[in-house]
Amino acid sequence: MELKFSPYSVFKNSKTPHGLYARTQWMGESTARVKGTVERLVSSICQGQLDNGSWDNSVIKTAENLHTLSLLAPRRLSVGRKAVDWLLEKDYPPMVHISGDRSPYTGLFFKLSREDVKQVYGRKDLLFNRGCSGFVKTGAALYFSGIFGREEEKRVANAFRSLDKVLEIRCGRWCSPACSNNILRAYTSHPKKRNSAQTRKALRHMEEIQTEGGTWKGTPFFYHTFSTVAQSDLASARRQIKRAMARVLRSQNRDGTWGRTNKEFNTFMVLNGLDQQGIL
């Protein structure tokens, strides 16, 4: 697969987590200066972690920092695990709730501050797209549990058990397509679920709502969805990414980026998806 324009110029000299990942992993930079920038950023994040495992008692900040660590320092397991435990709400009794259609939300992670909820709906540069805030937090908790070695946690298993039942009741989705995307990210990447019957069912549903033009009906978050589906190497995911490539090629800007705003983030999401599929 050949892109019309080189996608790397937006990352040149970038010091953001996505930019540094691009520079070190895709652009092959290994200078002492770049390594020092990465080390200082990672050190600053680790030093800012609170005793309870969070950053600023914020779900959004904690998820952002976990994402940065997953990109630049995935071996910082003690820091990552402590933060994941906070997202798993281990200081609180498990959530108990049944939705109106009898879908079990029991054991999911829905505790967010008003500021977190505001950021969920206001930010466009987060790994998890805008949608139901509880599903954003639940998706993040499960996604990062698989990255930082918390996949055997009882709360993780219980949450997946509830989500499996929600998926069955709602015929291949967890909520709206946009909200479901945040849970799908956890399923397609988690070592316990990536090849499960539930992941296959959710991906089949996504394939059913994908248009001939490569977009997915019901979700305006093309770059997030592309990245999420691309995490999977299942046949359904590969078919969807192949179909989406026409949109990817057509929408690339002349400067090599994607999108009208948040170009660095959107470009990272596209390239990460291509990388996951082995076609970067």
LUMLUMVEX-386028 format. One record per residue: residue in three letters; x, y, z negated of N, C-alpha, C in turn. Coordinates in steps of 0.001 Angstrom, whole numbers, plus 524288, in hexadecimal, padded with zeros to 5 digits. Layout:
<pts>
ALAXYZXYZXYZ;...
</pts>
This chain:
<pts>
MET803517FB588000080000800008000080372804D780000;GLU802798085B803AA805AB80D118041D8024C811E180366;LEU8039D815187FF8D800D5819F77FEA18027B81DFF802AD;LYS7FEFE8219D803C98002D825A2807A9804698295C805C0;PHE8045D82A80800A58081182E327FE6C80A8B82BCD7F98F;SER80F5D82D3E7F886811ED82B547F3C580F0182D547EEFA;PRO80DC3829E57EB3B80AAA82B7F7E6BA80DDB82D497E208;TYR812F682DAE7E2988164482E5E7DDFC817C2833FD7DCB3;SER816DB837937E03E818B483CE77DF518163983F617DA82;VAL8116183DFB7D94580EB28404B7D4C98115F83EDD7CFA3;PHE8145A83AA77CF9D816EF838E47CAD281C7983B1D7CA36;LYS81E7283D9F7CE42823BF83FA57CE08824578436B7C978;ASN827FA842567C60982922845887C16D824CA845777BD50;SER820D08423A7BE1081C89841F97BA4581E6A83FA47B519;LYS81C62841CC7B0D681DAC83FCE7ABA1818DE83DBA7A8D9;THR8149283D1D7ABB480FF083AB17A967810D3834CF7A90E;PRO80DD9832127A5CD80E7A82C537A58C80DCD829B27AAD8;HIS809D882B577ADDB80901828F07B2F480D7A82A3A7B6A9;GLY80F4F82F177B6688139D830A47B9BA8189D82DC57B873;LEU819B582D317B37281E7582A6D7B1DB81E3A824AC7B352;TYR819918225C7B2E8818FE81CEA7B49081A0281C7B7BA6B;ALA817C28200A7BD628188881FEE7C30B81E49820997C470;ARG820D2824307C1CB82644825417C309829CA8209A7C1C9;THR828C881E017BD6582C2E819B07BBCA82AC8814867BE6B;GLN825BB8138A7BF4C8241580E797C14E8235A80E537C735;TRP8218A812907C97B820688128F7CF1782478815887D243;MET826C88197A7CFDD82A8881CAD7D2BD8302681B337D178;GLY830DB817AF7CDC483606815887CCAA839CC8191D7C9E5;GLU837D581D247C74283B55820A57C47183D3281E147BF6A;SER8424481E437BE7C8447981BDD7B9C8848BC81F387B762;THR848608244F7B82F84C57827D27B62284BD8828517B039;ALA84FFD829F97ADC484FFA82ABD7A81B84BFD82EEB7A696;ARG84B58832CE7A9ED847A3836FE7A8C684208834E67A88D;VAL8409A831B77AC5F83B5182F877AC7283A8D82BD97A7CF;LYS83E5E8288D7A6C683DF6824FD7A25E83D7A827F879D3C;GLY8406782C4879CC88401882F737980F83ABF831EF7976E;THR83878833B579BB8833358360579B7D82F43831FC799AC;VAL82FB382D3E79BB282C298290979A1A82CD7827CF7944D;GLU831A08276A7929F832AD8261578D29830A482A4278973;ARG8314482F2878AE282F5F833647878A829668336178743;LEU826E58326978BA38212F8324078BAB81F2E82DBE78857;VAL82171829317890181FCD8249B785FD820D58256C7802D;SER8255B8279A77EE2826AD8289B7796C822DF82C68776F4;SER821818307D779D781DD28345A777D081880831E7776C1;ILE816BF82E8A77A43811BE82BDD77983811EA82867774AC;CYS815F682562774248165E821CC76FB58168C824BF76A83;GLN8195F8291376A6F819D282C21765A4814B382EC07642B;GLY8115782FB1767F580C6A83258766E48080082ECE76538;GLN808F4829B676513804D48260F76390803A08268575DBC;LEU7FEA6826C775C727FCFF82713757027FD55821C275461;ASP7FD21821C074F367FD7A81CDF74C477F91A8190E74DA0;ASN7F49581B2374F3F7F03A817AA750877F0A28155B75601;GLY7F4BC816D9758DE7F5A8814B475E127F3FA8183276285;SER7F0E681C357616D7EEEA81FA87658A7F2908243F7666A;TRP7F1398275876A397F39982C7F76AE97EF418307B76A2E;ASP7EFE1833B97663B7EC1A837E77650C7E69C835D8763FB;ASN7E625830EA7626E7E10282E83761837DD7C82F1376644;SER7DFD182F0176AD47DD0582FCD76FB87DD4E82AF27731F;VAL7D8CA82918774D67D8A2824A2778637DB4D8260177D8B;ILE7DA3482AA277F937DC6082C2E7849F7E24A82CC578452;LYS7E42E82F647804D7E9D78301777FBC7EC8F82ADE77EE4;THR7EA1A8278677BD07EC688226677AC87EC9581F2477FC6;ALA7E86581F2B782C87E85881C44787B17EC5281E7B78B8E;GLU7ECC7823A378BBD7F0A78261A78F327F62B8246278DC7;ASN7F76582481788BE7FCAB823187871A7FDBF81D46787D8;LEU7F9CA81A09787137FA7D81479788227FB7D8138778DEF;HIS7F8CE8167B791307F9B3815FE796D17FF3D8179679838;THR8011581BDC795DF8067681D8F796D380A59819617951B;LEU8098B817307907780D0C8131978E8F80CD580E437920A;SER8082D80CFA793FA807B9808657975E80ACE8092079C63;LEU80B3580DFF79E3080E2380F1D7A2ED813FD80F797A1F7;LEU8157F8122779DD181AFB8138F79D0581DBF81073798CD;ALA81AD180E337952381D5280B57790D6819C6806FF78EDC;PRO818598033779234814BF7FF107909B816DA7FB9778C3E;ARG81BEE7FBE778B3081E287F8AA7870681DB17FB2B7819C;ARG81B917FFD77816181A9B8024577C47815BD7FFC2779E0;LEU8162E7FAB3778C4811A57F7A77772980F7A7F943771E0;SER812DA7FA8776E33810EB7FBDD768FC80D9B800D276929;VAL80F508049F76C3E80C528097776CD8807338085776FA7;GLY8078A8056D773E3802EA80439776EF7FEEA80110773E4;ARG800B37FD2D770FF7FD147F9D876E167FA557FCDE769C1;LYS7FD2B8004D7674B7FAD58037A763247F68D806F97655E;ALA7F7758091C769F37F39180C7576C6F7EEDA8094D76E47;VAL7EFDD804AD7706B7EB9180154772257E81F7FFCD76D88;ASP7EA847FE9C769157E77B7FD497646C7E3CF801B6762EB;TRP7E59C80687763967E23780B04762667DDB480B4476642;LEU7DEBB80A5F76B437DA8480A5776F237D6A3805F176E13;LEU7D87C801AE76BE27D5197FD4076AA17D1DC7FE29765AF;GLU7D270802C7763547CF458046775ED77CFAD8008D75A45;LYS7D4847FED5759367D5427FAC9755407D4597FCC174FB0;ASP7D3F3801E574F017D2BE8040B749D47CCDF8047C748EA;TYR7C9C7802BC74CB47C4168032474C457C1957FDC974D1B;PRO7BCEA7FCFE74AF47BA077F82E74C277B8D07F803751FB;PRO7B8877F3657544D7B7577F307759E27B20F7F57F75B2C;MET7B1D17F7F975FAF7ACFD7FA55761887A8DF7F6207626B;VAL7A40B7F74C760DE79FA77F3BB761CB79B5C7F6D076484;HIS79A3F7F5657696A796377F84776C5A794507F4F9770EA;ILE78F417F509771DC78CDE7F2867766278A2C7F6C17798D;SER78B597F71B77E98789187FB37781DC783707F9E07834D;GLY780EE7FD85785EE77B6C7FCE57873B77A377F83978AA2;ASP77E007F69578DE977D137F2067914677F3C7ED0678EE2;ARG780387ED36789C1782267E8C1786B1787DE7E789787B5;SER78A9A7EB1578A267903A7EA5D78ADB793027EB4C785AF;PRO796747E7BD7840A799227E85977F0979DDE7EBF477F60;TYR79DB07F02577C637A2397F38D77BE57A53B7F256776E5;THR7A3E37EE29774587A6557ECAC76F6E7AC2C7EBBB7703B;GLY7AF537EE1D76CE27B4EE7ED5C76D217B7B87F0D5770FE;LEU7B4DF7F480773747B7727F832776EF7B9797FCD9773C6;PHE7BC0480081776607BEDD804A77739E7BCD8809F67756E;PHE7B95880C2E772707B680810D4774117B77B8159A7709F;LYS7BB1E8155F76CE57BC07819D3769707BF8881DCE76C22;LEU7BD4F8224C76D967C03282692770007BE6E82BB176D9E;SER7C20782F6176D447C0B58349776B6B7BDF38379A76FB7;ARG7BB8883BEA76E537B90483F35772437BCF98414677637;GLU7C1A684279774657C5AC8446D777EB7C74F8402A77BC8;ASP7C7AA83B47779E87C8EE836FC77D6F7C4C683661781A5;VAL7BFD9836857800A7BB91835FA783C97BBCB83A61787CC;LYS7BCF183F19785FA7BD65843937897F7C1B6842A878D81;GLN7C61D8408F78BC77CA7483FA078F5C7C94183B3A79332;VAL7C6728373B791607C4F2832FA794E07C2178351E799A1;TYR7BE9B838CA798C97BB6E83AD879D087BDF383F8079FCE;GLY7C1FF841B079D6F7C4688464979FBC7C974845557A2A4;ARG7CC20841047A1757D13683FFD7A3CF7D0BA83CB97A8C1;LYS7D41183DCC7AC7D7D43083AC07B1537D96F8380C7B221;ASP7DCD08386E7AE317E217836597AEBF7E341832277AAB4;LEU7DF2882F557A90C7DFDD82B247A5407DF9B825E27A803;LEU7E234821FB7A5DF7E22E81CC47A82C7DCA481A9F7A893;PHE7D95881C017A4D57D3EE81A3B7A4CD7D07381EB17A6B3;ASN7CD2681D967AA9E7CA11821C87ACF77C58B8236A7A976;ARG7C34B827E87AAB67BEEF829FC7A7B97BA578262F7A7CD;GLY7B7F2825857A3457B38A821F67A2B77B1FF821A779D04;CYS7AEF781DBE79B9E7AD5B81D207962B7B23481CDD792B0;SER7B2718205B78EDA7B737820C578BAC7B86A81BBB788C1;GLY7B460818F4787017B5478140A784427B7D280FF5787B2;PHE7B66180FE678CA57B8CD80C37790427BE5480DE9791B7;VAL7BF63812F8791997C4C0814CF792657C83A812C578E0B;LYS7C68781372789257C9B7811A3784C67CA2E80BBE784B5;THR7C5E080900785AA7C6098034D785B07C9A18015878A03;GLY7C931803AA78E9A7CC9E80227792E27D2548030B7919C;ALA7D3768078778F2E7D8E2808C278DC47DAF1804FD789A8;ALA7D7C6803DD785A47D97A80057781767DACF7FAF8783A4;LEU7D78B7F8F1787197D8717F3BF789437DCDC7F3BD78D3C;TYR7DD267F7D2790667E15A7F833794427E6B47F84579194;PHE7E74B7FBA478DC27EC657FC1F78B3B7ED8A7F7927878F;SER7E9817F4D5785B97EA847F035782827ED637EC11785AD;GLY7EC3B7EBC678AC47EEE67E80C78E197F4727E99F78F71;ILE7F58F7EEA378F477FACC7F08D7908D7FE787F03178BEC;PHE7FC697F14D787407FFC47F19A782A07FF267ECF877EEE;GLY7FD857E87A780EF7FDB47E3AB77DEB7F9A07E31B779B9;ARG7F50C7E55577A8D7F0C67E4C1776C97EC4C7E1887791B;GLU7ED727DE6977D237E94B7DB8A77FC37E6E37D73477C72;GLU7E99E7D5907784F7E7987D164774F27E4617D37C7705E;GLU7E3D27D88D770027E0DC7DADE76BB57DB267D91F76BE4;LYS7D8FB7D7F4767607D3877D638767057CFD87DA5F7692B;ARG7D0F57DF527681C7CD887E381769FF7CD9A7E3E276FF3;VAL7D1FB7E29D7724F7D24D7E28C778017CEDD7DE3477A2D;ALA7CF4D7D990777EB7CC2B7D522779B27C6577D63077905;ASN7C4E37D87A7749B7BF5C7D99F773987BD357DDAB7776C;ALA7C0637E194778A07BEAA7E59877C587BDE27E340781C3;PHE7C18B7E00C783767C0F27DD8F7888F7BC277D9F87889E;ARG7BB1C7D7617843D7B6977D3EE783FC7B1857D705784CD;SER7B1267DB86782507AC887DED27830F7AC357E0CD788A8;LEU7B0907E28F78ABF7B09C7E4AD7900E7AF4F7E08079420;ASP7B0E27DBA77931A7AF717D75F7969A7A9807D6DB796EF;LYS7A6F97D75F792707A1497D6E37924E79EA27DB93794EA;VAL7A0D27E03A7941E79EBC7E4E4796B479F127E43779CA0;LEU7A3797E23E79E787A4497E16E7A4157A0367DDA97A647;GLU79EFD7D9987A34B79B217D5C47A50E795AA7D82B7A543;ILE794487DB077A12E78F167DD717A0F578E657E1777A546;ARG7928B7E45A7A66E792367E8977AA3F794237E7107AFA8;CYS794957E1F17B084795837DFDC7B5CE79A787E1EC7B867;GLY79EC37E1BD7B59B7A3CB7E30E7B7F97A5DD7E86F7B6C8;ARG7A3297EB5B7B3887A51C7F07E7B1F17A4567F1127AC0F;TRP7A7147F4D77A9CE7A6817F5CD7A43B7A3187FA957A32F;CYS7A3357FE3D7A6B77A02D8030D7A63F79FB9805337ABC9;SER79FEA80A3D7AC8D7A01C80C627B1D47A54080ABC7B460;PRO7A5AA80B0C7B9937AAA2809A47BC147AF4580CAA7B9E8;ALA7AE92811AD7B8C57B2E6814CC7B6AE7B480812EC7B14C;CYS7B0AF811F17ADEB7B1E98100C7A8A27B42880A927A8C6;SER7B1E1807447AC317B3B9801E17AC9B7B96F801A87AE41;ASN7BB13805887B1507C078805AD7B3297C45C805B37AEA1;ASN7C2F4808557AA5F7C67F808A47A5E47C70B803667A320;ILE7C2DC800567A3047C3327FB1C7A0BB7C5EB7F7667A47E;LEU7C4D07F7FD7A98C7C7527F4AA7AD747CD377F52D7AD4C;ARG7CF2E7F9E77AC247D4DD7FA947ABCC7D7317F6F47A7B7;ALA7D4787F6567A3567D65A7F2C779F487D6197ED1D7A126;TYR7D1DB7EBB07A3AD7D12E7E6467A5777D5257E4C17A9A5;THR7D61A7E82D7AD707D9917E6C57B1C57DF457E66E7B025;SER7E0A57E8B07ABB57E6247E8C77AA1B7E74A7E5727A54F;HIS7E3597E4367A22D7E4407E1A079D2A7E5B17DBE379DF0;PRO7E9D47DA0979B557EB877D49579C167E7657D08B79AB9;LYS7E3A87D1EE7976B7DF8C7CE48795F07DAFB7CE3B799BE;LYS7DA887D25579CFC7D5CB7D2EA7A01B7D6B77D3B57A5F4;ARG7DB827D4A37A79D7DC647D6527AD047DA817D2567B112;ASN7DAA57CD4D7AFB27D8E47C9537B3657D3DF7C6A17B1A3;SER7D1107C9147AE207CC607C6B07ABE67C7C67C6DA7AFA3;ALA7C3C77C3BF7AE6D7BEF67C3C77B1827BC677C91E7B14C;GLN7BCE47CBC47ACD57BA7D7D0F07AC477BD2F7D4F37AFCE;THR7C25C7D4BC7B01A7C52B7D85A7B38C7C3AC7D7647B938;ARG7C33B7D2787BAA57C1AC7D1207BFF87BC317D32B7C12C;LYS7B8A67D2A37BD5C7B34A7D4717BE1D7B3177DA5F7BEAE;ALA7B5FE7DD217BB5A7B6107E2D47BB9F7B86B7E4B57C0C0;LEU7BC7D7E2257C2987BEE57E3A27C78E7BB457E2737CC24;ARG7B8567DE3B7CBDC7B48D7DD227D0087B06D7E1687D04A;HIS7AEC47E3497CBAD7AAFC7E78E7CB9A7AD577EC727CE0B;MET7B2367ED977CCCA7B4D17F21E7CF197B5327F1837D503;GLU7B6317ECD07D6D07B6907EBE47DC6C7B14E7ECC87DF11;GLU7AD1F7EB697DC5E7A7DD7EC167DE877A6697F1D67DF23;ILE7A87C7F52D7DBA97A7167FAB67DBF57AB247FDE97DEF5;GLN7AF257FB5A7E1047B3067FE307E41C7B0E77FF257E99A;THR7B1A4803D27EB827AFD0805407F0BB7B3C7803997F4DE;GLU7B21E803C37F9BE7B5AC8028A7FE0F7BA31806687FE43;GLY7B93980B2A7FC4F7BD5780F227FC427C14480E797F7E2;GLY7C05A80AA37F46B7C423809667F05C7C2FE80BA27EB0A;THR7BF1380F1F7EA987BDAD811437E57D7B9F180D8C7E2B3;TRP7B8D180EBD7DDD07B54780B867DAC17B07C80EC57D94A;LYS7ABDF80CDE7DA987A70C80FB77D98F7A64F8108B7D3B4;GLY7A4A48153E7D2497A3548164F7CCDA7A7C98186B7C994;THR7AC8C8187B7CBB17B0E281ABA7C8BE7B3D681EA07CC24;PRO7B4778236C7CA3F7B76D827587CD2D7BD4F826F67CC40;PHE7BEE0823377C9057C45E822F67C75E7C75281F037CAB5;PHE7C842820747CFA07CAB681CD27D3447D01D81B247D174;TYR7D35881ED87CFC27D8B881D8B7CE6F7D8FE81A027C9A5;HIS7D5AD81B047C5C47D577817977C1327D3B78121C7C2BF;THR7CF93811DA7C5E77CD7580CC57C7667D160809BB7CAB1;PHE7D3E080C617CE507D7E9809EB7D1917DC2E807917CE1F;SER7DE0980A9F7CA5D7E22C808D47C6DC7E05F804377C390;THR7DB8C804727C1B07D9808004C7BE5B7D8F27FB2D7C152;VAL7D67C7FB587C5E07D5C07F6A37C9037DB017F46A7CAB6;ALA7DEB77F7E87CBE47E3D57F6357CDC97E7027F35B7C9AB;GLN7E5827F3C67C4BB7E84F7F0E27C0A87E7AE7EB017C14B;SER7E38B7E95A7C3E87E2537E3CE7C4627E48F7E1807C965;ASP7E6647DCA57C90C7E82A7D9F27CDC07E42B7D5E97CF90;LEU7DF6B7D61F7CD767DB487D2A37CF307D9937D4157D4BE;ALA7D7637D0597D7837D6197D1147DD097D2517D59A7DDE2;SER7CE697D6267DA717CA9E7DA627DAFB7CD477DFAA7DA96;ALA7D0E67E0337D6F57D3B67E5277D6507D6F57E6587DB27;ARG7D9867E2757DD3D7DCCE7E3517E1D77D9867E4FB7E692;ARG7D4ED7E2B37E7127D17A7E4467EB637CFC07E9F97EAC4;GLN7CE9B7EB777E5EF7CCE07F0D57E4FF7D1397F4C07E605;ILE7D5EE7F3807E4627DA547F70B7E5467DB727F77F7EB1B;LYS7DB0C7F3357EDE47DBDE7F35F7F38D7D7DF7F6FB7F619;ARG7D2F47F6A57F45C7CEDA7F9F67F68D7CFAF7FFAD7F505;ALA7D1AD800917F0407D273805E37EE567D70F8089E7F0E1;MET7DA86805A97F3717DF30808037F5A97DDF380C097F9E1;ALA7D99D80B567FCA47D82F80F41800907D743814827FDFF;ARG7D4B1814797F97D7D3BC819587F69A7D8E281B877F489;VAL7DC3B818307F2997E14B819EC7F0887E47481CA17F4CA;LEU7E4D481A3B7F93F7E7E381C7A7FD897E56F8217C7FF9C;ARG7E0418217E7FFFE7DD7F825FD8022F7DDCA82ACA7FEA5;SER7DDE4829EC7F97F7DD7682E4A7F5D67E2BA830577F3E5;GLN7E70282E207F5A37EC178301C7F3E97ED07835937F603;ASN7EEB4839127F2987EFF583E687F4217F52483E937F717;ARG7F5F1842DF7F9E47FABF843637FCF07FFA58439E7F98A;ASP7FEED845417F49880378845587F11D80465840067EE91;GLY8017283C187F03980235836CD7EE527FEDD835577E9AC;THR7FBF9839177E78A7F8DC8382B7E2DC7F34B8368D7E43A;TRP7F037835AC7E01C7EAA8834A77E0BD7E795838447DD1F;GLY7E2FF839DF7DEE57DF9183D257DBCC7E082842F07DCA0;ARG7DCBD846087DABA7DD3784BB27DB057DF8284DF97D608;THR7DE7684B717D1A47E0B284CF97CC957E32A848287CA24;ASN7E635849007C5F87E8D0844A07C3457EBA68411A7C732;LYS7EE6C8438A7CAD37F0CA840957CF167F4DF83CA77CD3C;GLU7F7EF83E227C95D7FBE883A7D7C7837F952835AB7C524;PHE7F547836897C1FB7F297832297BF7E7EFF882EAF7C391;ASN7ED1B831047C7407EA7C82DF07CB427EE6282AD07CE7C;THR7F2C182D3D7CFB77F6BC82A947D2CD7F90A8260B7CFC0;PHE7F9D3826D77CAAE7FBA8822867C76B7F7D081E037C780;MET7F2BA81F2D7C70B7EECE81B107C6DF7EEBF817F67CBFD;VAL7EF2D81AA57D05A7EF4C817F57D5627F4278148D7D5D8;LEU7F8B2816D37D4B47FD91813E77D5507FDE680F627D176;ASN7FBD2810267CCC97FBD380BE97C9027F888807577CB01;GLY7F40A808A57CD667F0C7804957CFA27F38A801B87D40D;LEU7F61C8049C7D7737F9028022D7DBBB7FD687FECF7D9A0;ASP7FFF5800B27D593804347FDC17D32E8022E7F8A77D0E1;GLN7FDCE7F8EC7CE1B7FB807F4407CBC37FA267F02F7CFEC;GLN7F88A7F2067D4797F7187EE6D7D8B17FBC57ECBA7DC05;GLY8006C7EECE7DAC98051A7ED487DDA4805657EF897E319;ILE802C37F4037E3F7802C67F6567E937804C87FBED7E921;LEU807807FD7D7E4F0809A0802C67E4B180E50803297E85B;
</pts>
